[in-house]
Amino acid sequence: MRQLARLLVVAAAWSCASAGAPPGGPEDFESPKVVRVRPDTNAVNVRAGGVTFEFDEVVSERPRGATDLAGLFLVSPSAGTPSISWRRKTVSVSPRGGLRPGTTYTVRMLPGLTDLEANVDSIGMLVVFSTGPSIATGHLRGVIFDWPAEKPAPEALIEAFPIPTSRDSVRYVALSDSSGQYDLAHVPPGRYLLRGLVDANKNRLIDPRELYDTVTVTLADSLRHEILAFVHDTLGAGIQTVTVTDSLTLRVSLDRALDTSFVLDTTRFTLKQADSTAVRIARVLSRRAFEKERDDSIRTKAIQDSIQRAARRDSARAADTTRAAPTPPVPPTTRRTPPRRATPAPPAQAPDTTARRKPAPKPSVPAPVSEVVIKLGTPLRPGTTYRLRAIELRTLLRHARTSERVFTTEKERKAADTTRKGAARRDSTPRPRPDTGGVGGAAGRGPASGTVGASLASSPRAAHARSPWVDDRRRAAIASR
């Protein structure tokens, strides 16, 4: 038994010490690539049940940026979420209810597909085919905006519903790019209800407080339309916050945007104190109009200041030229110019791509008013409570509402008390200068010692005692001894 145990120990140690290749293969840094698609793009008279993507490696069922594989594929037209079938290296996509006859389909695989090593595909793929003899060529193009923010809406959901619509009707879908541009391609001619949705949670459904807008269009071949998305609800606009900018200015933020045709004036707001004393309102204008007036005033003031500075420089220059005749110039001296050295050429610079970059598009219609500036005729009192009332403010969907907001101004800050009782006052009496030339140790004893030193220094005896000739006679007497 002992010999058997020794042999087992020796065998285990030998197996641990033997060199060998590490398990697994080389590290994978490549994203999955599509090696085959069925049916081929631009194919016609397709009789398949859907589209099958085949990859060069096993792909994950959990993509990047989506909850599942269904959120990674966009089928147009469709009647809802597509059906997805995953088989390691293949993914099959089919619209709900199967392919319809005589219809052109676009199946887009969005970026985000990953392999088992978490390598992400950042390109995606688009497949176009038809179950009929031809492929539709219609296009619905345009830009979708977040209208209140006056900026493009990236990755917004664009949908076109054929009119008349029914319960089993399909919809054509697309997504906008990073600049808000969209292209709903391969749509047959007809009348459509075009809808653009700023899909914040990416569930492809309209949720409360999400921005969208709809319009009816007629497509013949190609059409461009701008979509201005905003929040749709059945409530009117009300006061959200009140900010006291100064004693004569209030900045009022609204919870909903106002109708573009709504007129702002002093009849739409009232301001009262707690005792119902009314405060006169001089002007009511939008934040954009207020900032424009302010900027114009600053620009005008800057121009006037520049003109005045230029006039002062010209007058000062004219006064300098009339004071004296100019001195003749110094004759030039002939110098031997050294030979020029060849300067090296500057290094080549990379082309400036920022100058060619196009600015972000802007909506053709200014954003609706969601912030109001109120100018008062009477200054607000510090530490006082006020009630601001907004009367029948109408939204973009023609809903009106009256609202109120109570606010209190800040209390007046007290200045620091510099006349407190018992505060020590600085002694302004000048101190006497110490006398360094006193006699008999009297220096540094105040005014008396300074006076004594000064009188002794001015006496003839003291002056004779410090005479240089007296000092020479003393040195001669000491040397003769």
One Martini backbone bead per residue (centre of mass of N, CA, C, O) as a GRO file, in nm:
protein
  481
    1MET     BB    1   0.056   0.063  -0.020
    2ARG     BB    2   0.294   0.259  -0.005
    3GLN     BB    3   0.387   0.225  -0.298
    4LEU     BB    4   0.119   0.319  -0.428
    5ALA     BB    5   0.118   0.606  -0.306
    6ARG     BB    6   0.388   0.695  -0.431
    7LEU     BB    7   0.304   0.662  -0.727
    8LEU     BB    8   0.068   0.865  -0.720
    9VAL     BB    9   0.234   1.114  -0.643
   10VAL     BB   10   0.429   1.111  -0.885
   11ALA     BB   11   0.211   1.129  -1.108
   12ALA     BB   12   0.087   1.400  -1.018
   13ALA     BB   13   0.346   1.569  -1.039
   14TRP     BB   14   0.399   1.514  -1.343
   15SER     BB   15   0.129   1.632  -1.453
   16CYS     BB   16   0.174   1.925  -1.340
   17ALA     BB   17   0.469   1.973  -1.487
   18SER     BB   18   0.357   1.947  -1.758
   19ALA     BB   19   0.354   2.069  -2.071
   20GLY     BB   20   0.095   2.281  -2.236
   21ALA     BB   21  -0.171   2.380  -2.392
   22PRO     BB   22  -0.403   2.598  -2.368
   23PRO     BB   23  -0.713   2.640  -2.338
   24GLY     BB   24  -0.847   2.698  -2.624
   25GLY     BB   25  -0.831   2.981  -2.819
   26PRO     BB   26  -0.815   3.254  -2.964
   27GLU     BB   27  -0.884   3.567  -2.940
   28ASP     BB   28  -1.188   3.759  -2.978
   29PHE     BB   29  -1.240   4.085  -3.178
   30GLU     BB   30  -1.474   4.013  -3.366
   31SER     BB   31  -1.750   4.076  -3.521
   32PRO     BB   32  -2.025   3.976  -3.649
   33LYS     BB   33  -2.090   3.824  -3.974
   34VAL     BB   34  -2.242   3.825  -4.275
   35VAL     BB   35  -2.268   3.543  -4.517
   36ARG     BB   36  -2.597   3.516  -4.538
   37VAL     BB   37  -2.904   3.575  -4.738
   38ARG     BB   38  -3.261   3.491  -4.704
   39PRO     BB   39  -3.324   3.657  -4.935
   40ASP     BB   40  -3.216   3.841  -5.168
   41THR     BB   41  -3.149   4.136  -5.260
   42ASN     BB   42  -3.392   4.243  -5.494
   43ALA     BB   43  -3.599   4.037  -5.483
   44VAL     BB   44  -3.857   3.852  -5.656
   45ASN     BB   45  -4.109   3.646  -5.599
   46VAL     BB   46  -4.138   3.570  -5.302
   47ARG     BB   47  -4.195   3.250  -5.090
   48ALA     BB   48  -4.115   3.304  -4.821
   49GLY     BB   49  -4.152   3.346  -4.459
   50GLY     BB   50  -3.868   3.511  -4.461
   51VAL     BB   51  -3.566   3.610  -4.296
   52THR     BB   52  -3.219   3.493  -4.322
   53PHE     BB   53  -2.940   3.507  -4.099
   54GLU     BB   54  -2.592   3.440  -4.154
   55PHE     BB   55  -2.311   3.361  -3.958
   56ASP     BB   56  -1.960   3.317  -3.855
   57GLU     BB   57  -2.101   3.296  -3.567
   58VAL     BB   58  -2.204   3.299  -3.258
   59VAL     BB   59  -2.488   3.448  -3.127
   60SER     BB   60  -2.658   3.655  -2.925
   61GLU     BB   61  -2.971   3.708  -2.745
   62ARG     BB   62  -2.818   3.978  -2.628
   63PRO     BB   63  -2.820   4.278  -2.717
   64ARG     BB   64  -2.718   4.601  -2.784
   65GLY     BB   65  -2.980   4.828  -2.695
   66ALA     BB   66  -3.168   4.571  -2.627
   67THR     BB   67  -3.379   4.329  -2.491
   68ASP     BB   68  -3.397   4.193  -2.780
   69LEU     BB   69  -3.407   4.080  -3.104
   70ALA     BB   70  -3.672   4.234  -3.186
   71GLY     BB   71  -3.532   4.527  -3.133
   72LEU     BB   72  -3.317   4.481  -3.394
   73PHE     BB   73  -3.571   4.471  -3.589
   74LEU     BB   74  -3.700   4.617  -3.904
   75VAL     BB   75  -4.027   4.592  -4.039
   76SER     BB   76  -4.132   4.685  -4.383
   77PRO     BB   77  -4.413   4.609  -4.343
   78SER     BB   78  -4.626   4.603  -4.041
   79ALA     BB   79  -4.829   4.465  -3.742
   80GLY     BB   80  -4.569   4.461  -3.553
   81THR     BB   81  -4.393   4.247  -3.393
   82PRO     BB   82  -4.161   4.042  -3.478
   83SER     BB   83  -4.050   3.727  -3.558
   84ILE     BB   84  -3.807   3.521  -3.375
   85SER     BB   85  -3.528   3.300  -3.477
   86TRP     BB   86  -3.285   3.109  -3.291
   87ARG     BB   87  -2.962   2.941  -3.429
   88ARG     BB   88  -2.687   3.056  -3.329
   89LYS     BB   89  -2.596   3.139  -3.660
   90THR     BB   90  -2.910   3.205  -3.681
   91VAL     BB   91  -3.163   3.449  -3.804
   92SER     BB   92  -3.516   3.474  -3.805
   93VAL     BB   93  -3.745   3.690  -3.996
   94SER     BB   94  -4.096   3.777  -3.937
   95PRO     BB   95  -4.390   3.887  -3.991
   96ARG     BB   96  -4.690   3.938  -3.882
   97GLY     BB   97  -4.862   3.689  -4.071
   98GLY     BB   98  -4.660   3.725  -4.281
   99LEU     BB   99  -4.632   3.739  -4.611
  100ARG     BB  100  -4.743   3.948  -4.857
  101PRO     BB  101  -4.880   3.995  -5.146
  102GLY     BB  102  -4.749   4.240  -5.341
  103THR     BB  103  -4.489   4.323  -5.149
  104THR     BB  104  -4.266   4.551  -5.016
  105TYR     BB  105  -3.963   4.480  -4.833
  106THR     BB  106  -3.798   4.591  -4.524
  107VAL     BB  107  -3.498   4.468  -4.357
  108ARG     BB  108  -3.356   4.585  -4.051
  109MET     BB  109  -3.040   4.568  -3.903
  110LEU     BB  110  -2.932   4.681  -3.621
  111PRO     BB  111  -2.714   4.792  -3.422
  112GLY     BB  112  -2.591   4.532  -3.158
  113LEU     BB  113  -2.479   4.275  -3.231
  114THR     BB  114  -2.356   3.981  -3.061
  115ASP     BB  115  -2.132   3.780  -2.920
  116LEU     BB  116  -1.984   3.574  -2.676
  117GLU     BB  117  -1.750   3.826  -2.648
  118ALA     BB  118  -1.897   4.114  -2.685
  119ASN     BB  119  -1.902   4.177  -2.985
  120VAL     BB  120  -1.996   4.457  -3.179
  121ASP     BB  121  -2.220   4.556  -3.414
  122SER     BB  122  -2.198   4.883  -3.609
  123ILE     BB  123  -2.378   4.853  -3.890
  124GLY     BB  124  -2.555   4.644  -4.019
  125MET     BB  125  -2.863   4.578  -4.225
  126LEU     BB  126  -3.016   4.562  -4.564
  127VAL     BB  127  -3.332   4.431  -4.693
  128VAL     BB  128  -3.474   4.393  -5.028
  129PHE     BB  129  -3.808   4.288  -5.124
  130SER     BB  130  -4.054   4.089  -5.321
  131THR     BB  131  -4.378   3.927  -5.374
  132GLY     BB  132  -4.359   4.055  -5.646
  133PRO     BB  133  -4.256   4.183  -5.965
  134SER     BB  134  -4.191   4.447  -5.790
  135ILE     BB  135  -4.038   4.752  -5.669
  136ALA     BB  136  -4.085   5.000  -5.477
  137THR     BB  137  -4.006   5.380  -5.513
  138GLY     BB  138  -4.105   5.527  -5.277
  139HIS     BB  139  -4.070   5.847  -5.083
  140LEU     BB  140  -4.029   5.952  -4.736
  141ARG     BB  141  -3.910   6.268  -4.646
  142GLY     BB  142  -3.708   6.431  -4.375
  143VAL     BB  143  -3.764   6.610  -4.060
  144ILE     BB  144  -3.726   6.571  -3.709
  145PHE     BB  145  -3.850   6.754  -3.420
  146ASP     BB  146  -3.786   6.911  -3.119
  147TRP     BB  147  -3.967   7.176  -3.088
  148PRO     BB  148  -3.923   7.313  -2.805
  149ALA     BB  149  -3.593   7.275  -2.851
  150GLU     BB  150  -3.494   7.319  -3.148
  151LYS     BB  151  -3.422   7.007  -3.238
  152PRO     BB  152  -3.320   6.725  -3.339
  153ALA     BB  153  -3.444   6.377  -3.371
  154PRO     BB  154  -3.300   6.101  -3.282
  155GLU     BB  155  -3.427   5.793  -3.332
  156ALA     BB  156  -3.695   5.820  -3.464
  157LEU     BB  157  -4.027   5.724  -3.525
  158ILE     BB  158  -4.148   5.627  -3.848
  159GLU     BB  159  -4.489   5.645  -3.977
  160ALA     BB  160  -4.713   5.477  -4.224
  161PHE     BB  161  -5.063   5.496  -4.288
  162PRO     BB  162  -5.299   5.375  -4.462
  163ILE     BB  163  -5.566   5.521  -4.658
  164PRO     BB  164  -5.764   5.348  -4.513
  165THR     BB  165  -5.799   5.227  -4.195
  166SER     BB  166  -5.747   4.921  -4.014
  167ARG     BB  167  -5.703   4.658  -3.805
  168ASP     BB  168  -5.513   4.498  -4.046
  169SER     BB  169  -5.322   4.713  -4.098
  170VAL     BB  170  -5.036   4.848  -4.205
  171ARG     BB  171  -4.689   4.967  -4.155
  172TYR     BB  172  -4.448   5.207  -4.218
  173VAL     BB  173  -4.097   5.196  -4.121
  174ALA     BB  174  -3.859   5.416  -3.944
  175LEU     BB  175  -3.542   5.584  -3.881
  176SER     BB  176  -3.366   5.828  -3.763
  177ASP     BB  177  -3.095   6.001  -3.752
  178SER     BB  178  -2.867   6.207  -3.589
  179SER     BB  179  -3.018   6.465  -3.764
  180GLY     BB  180  -3.338   6.373  -3.821
  181GLN     BB  181  -3.326   6.210  -4.069
  182TYR     BB  182  -3.557   6.067  -4.312
  183ASP     BB  183  -3.636   5.737  -4.495
  184LEU     BB  184  -3.923   5.618  -4.649
  185ALA     BB  185  -3.897   5.335  -4.826
  186HIS     BB  186  -4.077   5.157  -5.047
  187VAL     BB  187  -4.350   5.319  -5.125
  188PRO     BB  188  -4.650   5.330  -5.228
  189PRO     BB  189  -4.887   5.486  -5.364
  190GLY     BB  190  -5.072   5.736  -5.165
  191ARG     BB  191  -5.246   5.764  -4.866
  192TYR     BB  192  -5.116   5.906  -4.552
  193LEU     BB  193  -5.032   5.863  -4.208
  194LEU     BB  194  -4.800   6.067  -4.066
  195ARG     BB  195  -4.559   5.965  -3.806
  196GLY     BB  196  -4.376   6.117  -3.530
  197LEU     BB  197  -4.153   5.969  -3.276
  198VAL     BB  198  -4.014   6.030  -2.955
  199ASP     BB  199  -3.858   5.745  -2.841
  200ALA     BB  200  -3.737   5.718  -2.532
  201ASN     BB  201  -3.787   5.385  -2.459
  202LYS     BB  202  -3.794   5.198  -2.726
  203ASN     BB  203  -4.114   5.060  -2.773
  204ARG     BB  204  -4.294   5.171  -3.019
  205LEU     BB  205  -4.469   5.369  -2.834
  206ILE     BB  206  -4.717   5.575  -2.704
  207ASP     BB  207  -4.647   5.783  -2.441
  208PRO     BB  208  -4.666   5.973  -2.192
  209ARG     BB  209  -4.498   6.272  -2.270
  210GLU     BB  210  -4.458   6.224  -2.568
  211LEU     BB  211  -4.332   6.314  -2.876
  212TYR     BB  212  -4.557   6.415  -3.146
  213ASP     BB  213  -4.684   6.379  -3.496
  214THR     BB  214  -4.940   6.445  -3.749
  215VAL     BB  215  -5.001   6.372  -4.109
  216THR     BB  216  -5.144   6.421  -4.424
  217VAL     BB  217  -5.048   6.239  -4.721
  218THR     BB  218  -4.950   6.242  -5.075
  219LEU     BB  219  -4.818   5.983  -5.278
  220ALA     BB  220  -4.641   5.942  -5.582
  221ASP     BB  221  -4.303   5.933  -5.539
  222SER     BB  222  -4.201   6.203  -5.380
  223LEU     BB  223  -4.152   6.325  -5.031
  224ARG     BB  224  -4.146   6.620  -4.820
  225HIS     BB  225  -4.139   6.642  -4.448
  226GLU     BB  226  -4.206   6.820  -4.158
  227ILE     BB  227  -4.159   6.734  -3.808
  228LEU     BB  228  -4.341   6.858  -3.515
  229ALA     BB  229  -4.275   6.768  -3.198
  230PHE     BB  230  -4.516   6.712  -2.928
  231VAL     BB  231  -4.720   6.735  -2.663
  232HIS     BB  232  -5.018   6.540  -2.608
  233ASP     BB  233  -5.312   6.689  -2.461
  234THR     BB  234  -5.612   6.801  -2.254
  235LEU     BB  235  -5.453   7.041  -2.139
  236GLY     BB  236  -5.370   7.330  -2.029
  237ALA     BB  237  -5.192   7.598  -1.947
  238GLY     BB  238  -4.952   7.645  -1.676
  239ILE     BB  239  -4.802   7.719  -1.388
  240GLN     BB  240  -4.486   7.619  -1.261
  241THR     BB  241  -4.288   7.877  -1.233
  242VAL     BB  242  -4.137   8.144  -1.023
  243THR     BB  243  -3.904   8.409  -1.103
  244VAL     BB  244  -3.703   8.649  -0.944
  245THR     BB  245  -3.498   8.869  -1.096
  246ASP     BB  246  -3.638   9.137  -0.996
  247SER     BB  247  -3.841   9.397  -0.886
  248LEU     BB  248  -3.950   9.410  -1.221
  249THR     BB  249  -3.908   9.083  -1.268
  250LEU     BB  250  -4.064   8.795  -1.425
  251ARG     BB  251  -4.023   8.434  -1.449
  252VAL     BB  252  -4.233   8.215  -1.644
  253SER     BB  253  -4.314   7.875  -1.624
  254LEU     BB  254  -4.454   7.632  -1.834
  255ASP     BB  255  -4.609   7.308  -1.875
  256ARG     BB  256  -4.708   7.428  -2.159
  257ALA     BB  257  -4.745   7.504  -2.471
  258LEU     BB  258  -4.830   7.751  -2.680
  259ASP     BB  259  -4.999   7.886  -2.905
  260THR     BB  260  -4.894   8.048  -3.194
  261SER     BB  261  -5.172   8.242  -3.188
  262PHE     BB  262  -5.115   8.347  -2.915
  263VAL     BB  263  -5.177   8.635  -2.714
  264LEU     BB  264  -4.967   8.841  -2.530
  265ASP     BB  265  -5.086   9.008  -2.232
  266THR     BB  266  -5.203   9.185  -1.949
  267THR     BB  267  -5.486   9.017  -1.938
  268ARG     BB  268  -5.343   8.721  -1.856
  269PHE     BB  269  -5.246   8.878  -1.586
  270THR     BB  270  -5.217   8.864  -1.221
  271LEU     BB  271  -5.113   9.070  -0.928
  272LYS     BB  272  -5.106   8.992  -0.572
  273GLN     BB  273  -5.139   9.038  -0.257
  274ALA     BB  274  -5.249   8.921   0.043
  275ASP     BB  275  -5.446   9.199   0.053
  276SER     BB  276  -5.531   9.246  -0.264
  277THR     BB  277  -5.308   9.408  -0.383
  278ALA     BB  278  -5.237   9.547  -0.675
  279VAL     BB  279  -5.007   9.487  -0.944
  280ARG     BB  280  -4.864   9.639  -1.196
  281ILE     BB  281  -4.862   9.553  -1.541
  282ALA     BB  282  -4.674   9.645  -1.817
  283ARG     BB  283  -4.551   9.362  -1.938
  284VAL     BB  284  -4.582   9.088  -2.192
  285LEU     BB  285  -4.337   8.836  -2.280
  286SER     BB  286  -4.133   8.647  -2.430
  287ARG     BB  287  -3.825   8.520  -2.399
  288ARG     BB  288  -3.730   8.579  -2.686
  289ALA     BB  289  -3.811   8.881  -2.693
  290PHE     BB  290  -3.649   8.969  -2.447
  291GLU     BB  291  -3.364   8.880  -2.550
  292LYS     BB  292  -3.367   9.052  -2.804
  293GLU     BB  293  -3.383   9.328  -2.668
  294ARG     BB  294  -3.127   9.297  -2.501
  295ASP     BB  295  -2.926   9.245  -2.734
  296ASP     BB  296  -2.987   9.505  -2.890
  297SER     BB  297  -2.899   9.697  -2.665
  298ILE     BB  298  -2.607   9.597  -2.641
  299ARG     BB  299  -2.528   9.647  -2.938
  300THR     BB  300  -2.587   9.950  -2.946
  301LYS     BB  301  -2.394  10.031  -2.718
  302ALA     BB  302  -2.135   9.923  -2.854
  303ILE     BB  303  -2.147  10.105  -3.104
  304GLN     BB  304  -2.140  10.377  -2.959
  305ASP     BB  305  -1.871  10.332  -2.812
  306SER     BB  306  -1.701  10.294  -3.068
  307ILE     BB  307  -1.753  10.571  -3.192
  308GLN     BB  308  -1.640  10.739  -2.954
  309ARG     BB  309  -1.352  10.623  -2.957
  310ALA     BB  310  -1.285  10.704  -3.249
  311ALA     BB  311  -1.325  11.013  -3.206
  312ARG     BB  312  -1.103  11.044  -2.988
  313ARG     BB  313  -0.865  10.944  -3.161
  314ASP     BB  314  -0.889  11.154  -3.388
  315SER     BB  315  -0.852  11.408  -3.210
  316ALA     BB  316  -0.576  11.326  -3.090
  317ARG     BB  317  -0.426  11.305  -3.364
  318ALA     BB  318  -0.476  11.601  -3.456
  319ALA     BB  319  -0.330  11.735  -3.214
  320ASP     BB  320  -0.043  11.607  -3.266
  321THR     BB  321   0.004  11.732  -3.562
  322THR     BB  322  -0.017  12.051  -3.449
  323ARG     BB  323   0.232  12.097  -3.259
  324ALA     BB  324   0.462  11.979  -3.459
  325ALA     BB  325   0.703  11.927  -3.662
  326PRO     BB  326   0.848  11.696  -3.823
  327THR     BB  327   1.117  11.511  -3.814
  328PRO     BB  328   1.371  11.424  -3.978
  329PRO     BB  329   1.497  11.169  -4.120
  330VAL     BB  330   1.720  10.924  -4.102
  331PRO     BB  331   1.969  10.829  -4.269
  332PRO     BB  332   2.055  10.567  -4.432
  333THR     BB  333   2.239  10.278  -4.383
  334THR     BB  334   2.482  10.080  -4.515
  335ARG     BB  335   2.426   9.734  -4.533
  336ARG     BB  336   2.517   9.407  -4.508
  337THR     BB  337   2.352   9.151  -4.624
  338PRO     BB  338   2.287   8.858  -4.536
  339PRO     BB  339   2.251   8.555  -4.618
  340ARG     BB  340   2.004   8.349  -4.697
  341ARG     BB  341   1.821   8.106  -4.549
  342ALA     BB  342   1.676   7.811  -4.570
  343THR     BB  343   1.355   7.750  -4.501
  344PRO     BB  344   1.162   7.536  -4.372
  345ALA     BB  345   0.897   7.369  -4.429
  346PRO     BB  346   0.603   7.335  -4.324
  347PRO     BB  347   0.405   7.125  -4.191
  348ALA     BB  348   0.164   6.923  -4.265
  349GLN     BB  349  -0.179   6.967  -4.249
  350ALA     BB  350  -0.470   6.885  -4.156
  351PRO     BB  351  -0.770   6.890  -4.256
  352ASP     BB  352  -1.045   7.096  -4.211
  353THR     BB  353  -1.358   6.960  -4.099
  354THR     BB  354  -1.524   7.184  -3.944
  355ALA     BB  355  -1.594   7.380  -4.186
  356ARG     BB  356  -1.772   7.151  -4.345
  357ARG     BB  357  -1.970   7.136  -4.133
  358LYS     BB  358  -2.291   7.112  -4.085
  359PRO     BB  359  -2.544   7.249  -3.958
  360ALA     BB  360  -2.801   7.220  -3.772
  361PRO     BB  361  -3.113   7.191  -3.806
  362LYS     BB  362  -3.407   7.398  -3.837
  363PRO     BB  363  -3.702   7.498  -3.780
  364SER     BB  364  -3.940   7.681  -3.965
  365VAL     BB  365  -4.075   7.705  -3.682
  366PRO     BB  366  -4.101   7.843  -3.406
  367ALA     BB  367  -4.113   7.788  -3.096
  368PRO     BB  368  -4.313   7.752  -2.854
  369VAL     BB  369  -4.435   7.898  -2.579
  370SER     BB  370  -4.286   7.832  -2.226
  371GLU     BB  371  -4.188   8.138  -2.159
  372VAL     BB  372  -4.234   8.421  -1.937
  373VAL     BB  373  -4.217   8.785  -1.925
  374ILE     BB  374  -4.262   9.015  -1.649
  375LYS     BB  375  -4.336   9.358  -1.634
  376LEU     BB  376  -4.332   9.598  -1.388
  377GLY     BB  377  -4.463   9.904  -1.240
  378THR     BB  378  -4.403   9.782  -0.947
  379PRO     BB  379  -4.219   9.714  -0.698
  380LEU     BB  380  -4.110   9.474  -0.507
  381ARG     BB  381  -4.132   9.347  -0.190
  382PRO     BB  382  -3.971   9.247   0.069
  383GLY     BB  383  -4.106   8.979   0.225
  384THR     BB  384  -4.347   8.905   0.012
  385THR     BB  385  -4.666   8.790  -0.076
  386TYR     BB  386  -4.772   8.638  -0.387
  387ARG     BB  387  -5.028   8.626  -0.661
  388LEU     BB  388  -5.031   8.442  -0.960
  389ARG     BB  389  -5.239   8.484  -1.259
  390ALA     BB  390  -5.357   8.267  -1.520
  391ILE     BB  391  -5.558   8.331  -1.817
  392GLU     BB  392  -5.642   8.129  -2.052
  393LEU     BB  393  -5.424   7.920  -2.159
  394ARG     BB  394  -5.329   7.814  -2.482
  395THR     BB  395  -5.272   7.546  -2.671
  396LEU     BB  396  -5.205   7.359  -2.955
  397LEU     BB  397  -5.497   7.196  -2.892
  398ARG     BB  398  -5.706   7.421  -2.771
  399HIS     BB  399  -5.641   7.429  -2.462
  400ALA     BB  400  -5.769   7.574  -2.158
  401ARG     BB  401  -5.629   7.753  -1.860
  402THR     BB  402  -5.641   7.827  -1.507
  403SER     BB  403  -5.381   7.964  -1.293
  404GLU     BB  404  -5.175   7.943  -0.988
  405ARG     BB  405  -4.913   8.129  -0.792
  406VAL     BB  406  -4.714   8.123  -0.500
  407PHE     BB  407  -4.491   8.383  -0.373
  408THR     BB  408  -4.173   8.485  -0.214
  409THR     BB  409  -3.978   8.721  -0.124
  410GLU     BB  410  -3.696   8.835  -0.020
  411LYS     BB  411  -3.528   8.945   0.230
  412GLU     BB  412  -3.375   9.199   0.367
  413ARG     BB  413  -3.050   9.279   0.393
  414LYS     BB  414  -2.837   9.340   0.646
  415ALA     BB  415  -2.610   9.548   0.746
  416ALA     BB  416  -2.322   9.593   0.889
  417ASP     BB  417  -2.229   9.685   1.219
  418THR     BB  418  -1.989   9.956   1.286
  419THR     BB  419  -2.139  10.082   1.583
  420ARG     BB  420  -2.050   9.928   1.819
  421LYS     BB  421  -2.034   9.868   2.135
  422GLY     BB  422  -1.698   9.868   2.249
  423ALA     BB  423  -1.543   9.941   2.013
  424ALA     BB  424  -1.232   9.966   1.908
  425ARG     BB  425  -1.021  10.234   1.864
  426ARG     BB  426  -0.799  10.390   1.680
  427ASP     BB  427  -0.487  10.526   1.737
  428SER     BB  428  -0.396  10.850   1.593
  429THR     BB  429  -0.146  10.895   1.760
  430PRO     BB  430   0.169  10.976   1.728
  431ARG     BB  431   0.463  10.829   1.763
  432PRO     BB  432   0.760  10.852   1.901
  433ARG     BB  433   1.082  10.888   1.813
  434PRO     BB  434   1.364  10.742   1.859
  435ASP     BB  435   1.674  10.812   2.028
  436THR     BB  436   2.019  10.739   1.915
  437GLY     BB  437   2.184  11.021   2.039
  438GLY     BB  438   2.219  10.996   2.334
  439VAL     BB  439   2.304  11.057   2.685
  440GLY     BB  440   2.352  10.850   2.942
  441GLY     BB  441   2.102  10.656   2.858
  442ALA     BB  442   1.853  10.849   2.740
  443ALA     BB  443   1.779  10.672   2.523
  444GLY     BB  444   1.440  10.570   2.481
  445ARG     BB  445   1.256  10.776   2.700
  446GLY     BB  446   1.125  10.967   2.510
  447PRO     BB  447   1.081  11.300   2.492
  448ALA     BB  448   1.285  11.381   2.707
  449SER     BB  449   1.534  11.236   2.588
  450GLY     BB  450   1.523  11.383   2.316
  451THR     BB  451   1.564  11.670   2.427
  452VAL     BB  452   1.833  11.630   2.569
  453GLY     BB  453   1.994  11.533   2.324
  454ALA     BB  454   1.952  11.785   2.151
  455SER     BB  455   2.085  11.994   2.350
  456LEU     BB  456   2.365  11.858   2.366
  457ALA     BB  457   2.427  11.855   2.060
  458SER     BB  458   2.404  12.189   2.042
  459SER     BB  459   2.644  12.231   2.213
  460PRO     BB  460   2.977  12.333   2.221
  461ARG     BB  461   3.094  12.103   2.395
  462ALA     BB  462   2.990  11.873   2.235
  463ALA     BB  463   3.118  11.959   1.968
  464HIS     BB  464   3.417  11.955   2.076
  465ALA     BB  465   3.421  11.657   2.164
  466ARG     BB  466   3.354  11.569   1.843
  467SER     BB  467   3.611  11.668   1.726
  468PRO     BB  468   3.865  11.574   1.508
  469TRP     BB  469   4.107  11.719   1.642
  470VAL     BB  470   4.081  11.596   1.922
  471ASP     BB  471   4.124  11.307   1.831
  472ASP     BB  472   4.419  11.345   1.721
  473ARG     BB  473   4.552  11.426   1.992
  474ARG     BB  474   4.483  11.166   2.141
  475ARG     BB  475   4.639  10.971   1.955
  476ALA     BB  476   4.923  11.109   1.994
  477ALA     BB  477   4.945  11.067   2.304
  478ILE     BB  478   4.925  10.757   2.300
  479ALA     BB  479   5.174  10.707   2.112
  480SER     BB  480   5.398  10.847   2.307
  481ARG     BB  481   5.363  10.625   2.543
   0.00000   0.00000   0.00000
